[in-house]
Each structure stands twice: as structure tokens, then as C-alpha cells.
Amino acid sequence: MRMILVMMLVWAGVAQAQDTDLELVLLADASGSIDQREIQFQRQGYAEAITDPEVLTAIANTAYGHIAVTYVEWAANQAVVADWTLIDGPESAAGFAAELMGKPRQAYGRNAIGAALDEALRLMDSNEFDGWRRVIDFSGDSVNSYSGPPIAEARERVLAAGVTINALPILRPGDPGRAHGGLEALYSERIIGGPGAFVVTAESRESFAEAVKRKLILEISGSMPGGAFARR
């Protein structure tokens, strides 16, 4: 009888997991270099991207026809802004976007990138979804990290769990560029990793929304960007 109960609990746990094509953590910078206007600007960029017809078409063309997404802001702490949502069409995408735009800022302080990566992995491991692929979409304007675990250690834990890390560096004016150790090169060396990992860059605050849209389409479709930093 005890064995039957154990098996029933196991089966119940399996039944609760919902298969989807992609588990995607949108890990957005909310550190001290990002003011309130930029917080809203970033959220608006992701809200517009997730509801964009081209992004929704990419989702519809996945094997399952849907993906699971959460939006988390990171600084010295991490805060879930929009909880895990199964995006399967315009209505669910609009609901996610509305939740994203309706929350106050909850992450403050200096960078703790390793802690942010660890939290993204924890959120994937503890949700109700079972994604065929798991991706962390990391964005920020610096590679400095002042507290929490080292970036390299957290990154290795994430990669060991089979999760891919992609990055969206937000360039500051005067960034030295790829060839001279600019933020793109640093993110390529220290942040991204896993199968098909890549960097797509927001050249300025003004180009952020378009970069987000491009990056989401690539992540959802499992494609590689042409002419961008990539790492396998």
C-alpha cells in the first residue's frame, strides 16, 4: 500500500509539470546605474517585444506553440516583476505585458551578477514548467559585480544544469567597442555560455526595444544571430 502511495505522488508530480518549448528568464538590470526612467524604458521594451506580431509568430512556430516566461530585475537583490506565464498567443502576451508595466521597482543597489544568475536558475528549477530548452536572457550595462558569488562560479552552475545564457549589453557612450575590450567582448567572455549562446547589443538606449525584439525572436526560434558574438 505504501509503495502505491509513493508511486501516486510521483505520478502526480509528473502530471503537474507542463511541457513547453522554452523556459525563458528575462533578467533585467535594475542596479544603481539604471534610473527610474530607464527601468520603465526597459520594461516598455520587453512589453512591446513580447506582444509584437513577429515574436508571437515565432512562438506559434515552436514545437509546442508556447513558451514560459518570467521577468526579473536584478541589482544587489533580485525581484520577480512578472511571474511565470505561459505565452501562447496575443491574450496571454498582453497579460504578461500588463503585469510587467504595473509593478513598482523592487531591486536596488550595486551589481550582484552571480547572485542574479543563481536566482534565475532557482526560478527555473522550482517552477511548474518542463521546458525542452531553458534560457537566461541577461541584460545590463556593466560586468562589475560587488557582492554575492563570483560570476564565474554562478555561470558554471547554470551551464552545468543545461541552461543557456544569452546577453544583451546596453552600451554606454564612449564604449571602446568589440575589438578593444568593450562591454560586448566582456559579456561574450564572462557571461554567455551553453549551446548556441550569443550576444545581441543595444547600441544605445534608443535602440534597446529593437534589440530586445531581435533577441527574443532568436531565442524563441533557437537561431543564431549573424554578425554577433556567439559561443557554443
Backbone torsions as a table, in degrees:
resi	resn	phi	psi	omega
1	MET	NA	-42.9	179.9
2	ARG	-61.5	-41.6	179.2
3	MET	-61.9	-39.0	179.6
4	ILE	-63.2	-42.6	179.3
5	LEU	-63.4	-41.0	178.5
6	VAL	-61.7	-45.3	-179.6
7	MET	-64.3	-36.6	178.7
8	MET	-64.5	-38.8	178.3
9	LEU	-66.5	-40.5	177.2
10	VAL	-61.5	-48.2	179.8
11	TRP	-61.7	-38.4	179.1
12	ALA	-63.1	-40.1	177.9
13	GLY	-63.6	-40.8	178.0
14	VAL	-64.5	-42.0	-177.7
15	ALA	-65.4	-30.7	-178.4
16	GLN	-72.5	-26.4	179.1
17	ALA	-72.8	130.1	-177.7
18	GLN	-107.8	117.3	-179.4
19	ASP	-66.0	140.6	174.1
20	THR	-150.5	168.0	-176.3
21	ASP	-73.4	-38.4	-170.9
22	LEU	-146.6	131.7	165.3
23	GLU	-100.1	120.7	-173.3
24	LEU	-126.6	119.1	173.7
25	VAL	-99.4	116.5	174.6
26	LEU	-88.7	105.9	-171.4
27	LEU	-107.0	100.1	-168.4
28	ALA	-107.4	141.1	-177.4
29	ASP	-68.3	126.0	173.5
30	ALA	-131.5	27.5	-176.6
31	SER	-76.0	-178.2	-173.9
32	GLY	-60.9	-21.7	178.7
33	SER	-79.0	-6.4	-178.8
34	ILE	-109.1	110.9	-179.0
35	ASP	-83.2	176.6	-175.1
36	GLN	-61.9	-36.7	178.0
37	ARG	-62.6	-40.6	-179.7
38	GLU	-72.7	-31.8	173.8
39	ILE	-57.1	-50.4	-179.6
40	GLN	-66.0	-36.1	178.9
41	PHE	-63.1	-44.7	178.4
42	GLN	-63.3	-47.1	179.5
43	ARG	-60.0	-42.0	178.6
44	GLN	-61.1	-39.9	178.8
45	GLY	-61.9	-42.6	178.2
46	TYR	-71.1	-37.7	178.7
47	ALA	-63.2	-43.3	178.3
48	GLU	-66.2	-39.3	-177.7
49	ALA	-67.0	-45.2	-174.7
50	ILE	-68.4	-21.2	178.6
51	THR	-100.7	0.8	-178.6
52	ASP	-68.1	136.9	-179.2
53	PRO	-56.0	-35.5	179.6
54	GLU	-68.4	-38.0	177.2
55	VAL	-67.2	-43.0	179.3
56	LEU	-64.6	-34.5	175.8
57	THR	-65.9	-41.8	177.5
58	ALA	-60.5	-40.8	178.1
59	ILE	-64.0	-45.9	-178.9
60	ALA	-62.0	-27.8	-177.7
61	ASN	-88.0	1.8	175.0
62	THR	-73.9	168.4	-177.3
63	ALA	-59.5	-36.9	-178.1
64	TYR	-97.4	-15.4	-178.2
65	GLY	79.0	11.6	177.3
66	HIS	-159.6	161.2	176.1
67	ILE	-136.2	161.1	175.9
68	ALA	-109.6	131.4	-174.0
69	VAL	-134.2	143.1	167.6
70	THR	-135.8	150.8	180.0
71	TYR	-116.9	122.4	-175.3
72	VAL	-127.1	130.3	173.7
73	GLU	-97.8	141.4	-175.6
74	TRP	-127.2	146.7	172.7
75	ALA	-155.7	-123.1	169.9
76	ALA	-71.7	-25.7	173.7
77	ASN	-122.7	176.9	177.1
78	GLN	-126.6	143.0	-178.4
79	ALA	-138.6	128.4	175.4
80	VAL	-75.7	120.7	179.3
81	VAL	-93.7	-47.2	176.2
82	ALA	-125.1	117.9	-174.0
83	ASP	-71.9	171.6	-178.2
84	TRP	-51.9	128.3	-179.8
85	THR	-136.4	135.1	174.1
86	LEU	-84.0	112.6	-179.7
87	ILE	-94.2	113.2	-178.1
88	ASP	-131.0	13.7	179.1
89	GLY	164.0	-176.8	-175.3
90	PRO	-58.4	-38.2	-175.6
91	GLU	-67.0	-48.4	179.9
92	SER	-67.6	-34.2	177.6
93	ALA	-65.8	-41.5	178.9
94	ALA	-65.5	-37.9	177.4
95	GLY	-63.8	-41.3	177.9
96	PHE	-63.6	-44.5	-179.6
97	ALA	-62.4	-40.0	179.9
98	ALA	-65.3	-41.5	177.6
99	GLU	-63.8	-40.0	-179.5
100	LEU	-61.0	-39.9	-175.4
101	MET	-85.5	-11.0	-171.5
102	GLY	-99.3	2.9	-174.5
103	LYS	-105.2	146.4	174.4
104	PRO	-74.6	162.1	174.9
105	ARG	-65.9	135.5	-178.3
106	GLN	-130.4	-5.7	179.8
107	ALA	-111.3	133.8	-175.1
108	TYR	-143.9	163.0	171.1
109	GLY	101.2	-166.8	-177.0
110	ARG	-84.9	168.7	-174.9
111	ASN	-62.0	137.6	167.7
112	ALA	-137.8	75.1	-170.9
113	ILE	-67.2	-42.2	178.9
114	GLY	-59.7	-42.9	178.4
115	ALA	-64.0	-36.1	178.5
116	ALA	-65.0	-42.9	178.3
117	LEU	-64.5	-41.1	177.5
118	ASP	-61.9	-41.5	-179.8
119	GLU	-66.2	-38.8	177.3
120	ALA	-60.8	-41.8	177.6
121	LEU	-64.8	-42.0	179.0
122	ARG	-60.6	-41.1	179.9
123	LEU	-64.3	-35.0	176.3
124	MET	-69.9	-42.0	-176.8
125	ASP	-70.6	-22.0	-174.0
126	SER	-107.8	2.0	-178.8
127	ASN	-84.2	-177.3	-176.0
128	GLU	-96.9	7.2	-175.5
129	PHE	-105.3	154.0	176.4
130	ASP	-126.8	88.6	-174.4
131	GLY	-80.7	140.8	174.3
132	TRP	-63.6	-34.4	173.2
133	ARG	-127.2	151.9	176.3
134	ARG	-131.6	127.1	-173.2
135	VAL	-136.0	137.8	168.3
136	ILE	-104.2	124.8	178.6
137	ASP	-102.7	97.1	-173.4
138	PHE	-97.0	127.7	175.6
139	SER	-127.0	149.5	179.8
140	GLY	-179.8	174.3	-179.2
141	ASP	-119.2	16.8	179.4
142	SER	-159.4	159.2	174.0
143	VAL	-111.2	5.8	177.4
144	ASN	-70.8	146.6	178.7
145	SER	-143.4	123.9	-168.3
146	TYR	-109.0	-11.9	-179.9
147	SER	-152.6	170.3	-179.6
148	GLY	78.4	-173.3	-178.4
149	PRO	-66.7	152.1	176.0
150	PRO	-58.5	148.3	179.6
151	ILE	-55.7	-45.5	-175.2
152	ALA	-60.8	-40.4	-179.3
153	GLU	-67.6	-46.4	179.9
154	ALA	-64.4	-41.6	179.2
155	ARG	-59.1	-43.5	179.6
156	GLU	-63.6	-37.4	177.1
157	ARG	-63.5	-42.0	179.8
158	VAL	-64.0	-47.4	-178.1
159	LEU	-66.3	-36.5	178.7
160	ALA	-63.6	-24.9	178.3
161	ALA	-85.0	3.9	177.9
162	GLY	81.9	17.7	-179.0
163	VAL	-96.8	138.0	175.3
164	THR	-92.5	139.4	174.7
165	ILE	-113.1	118.6	170.4
166	ASN	-106.3	162.5	-176.2
167	ALA	-138.3	147.6	175.2
168	LEU	-126.2	90.9	176.2
169	PRO	-71.5	135.9	175.9
170	ILE	-102.9	106.3	-171.7
171	LEU	-73.7	140.2	172.9
172	ARG	-90.0	156.8	174.5
173	PRO	-57.1	136.0	179.5
174	GLY	85.3	8.0	176.8
175	ASP	-57.6	133.5	-174.1
176	PRO	-69.9	-10.9	175.5
177	GLY	91.6	172.3	-174.6
178	ARG	-57.5	-47.7	-171.7
179	ALA	-72.7	-12.6	-174.8
180	HIS	-121.8	29.1	174.8
181	GLY	76.2	28.7	177.0
182	GLY	-69.7	-177.3	-173.4
183	LEU	-62.4	-35.0	176.3
184	GLU	-57.1	-48.6	-179.0
185	ALA	-64.3	-40.9	-179.6
186	LEU	-65.5	-40.7	177.9
187	TYR	-66.6	-36.6	177.9
188	SER	-64.9	-37.6	-176.8
189	GLU	-80.3	-37.7	-166.6
190	ARG	-113.9	-18.2	-173.4
191	ILE	-109.8	-57.0	-170.5
192	ILE	-72.4	161.3	177.3
193	GLY	172.4	166.1	-178.0
194	GLY	97.3	172.4	-176.8
195	PRO	-58.2	123.0	175.8
196	GLY	70.7	18.1	-176.9
197	ALA	-63.6	146.5	-177.6
198	PHE	-153.0	167.8	173.8
199	VAL	-117.5	130.2	168.5
200	VAL	-121.1	130.0	-168.4
201	THR	-104.7	137.8	167.4
202	ALA	-91.4	105.9	-175.3
203	GLU	-64.5	-24.9	179.1
204	SER	-156.1	170.7	175.1
205	ARG	-59.6	-33.9	-177.3
206	GLU	-68.2	-30.7	-177.9
207	SER	-93.1	6.6	-174.0
208	PHE	-61.3	-48.9	-175.2
209	ALA	-60.5	-41.9	179.5
210	GLU	-67.3	-38.1	177.6
211	ALA	-64.6	-40.3	177.5
212	VAL	-61.2	-46.3	-179.9
213	LYS	-60.4	-47.1	180.0
214	ARG	-60.3	-43.7	-177.3
215	LYS	-65.5	-42.1	179.0
216	LEU	-62.0	-43.1	180.0
217	ILE	-61.6	-42.6	178.7
218	LEU	-63.4	-44.5	-178.9
219	GLU	-66.3	-42.6	-178.0
220	ILE	-67.1	-40.1	-178.1
221	SER	-83.5	-12.2	-177.9
222	GLY	73.4	26.4	-177.8
223	SER	-94.5	168.1	176.3
224	MET	-109.8	138.6	179.3
225	PRO	-76.0	143.4	174.7
226	GLY	-84.1	136.3	175.1
227	GLY	74.1	14.9	178.2
228	ALA	-117.3	161.4	174.3
229	PHE	-58.4	132.6	177.4
230	ALA	-139.8	156.2	-177.2
231	ARG	-151.1	130.7	179.5
232	ARG	-105.2	NA	NA
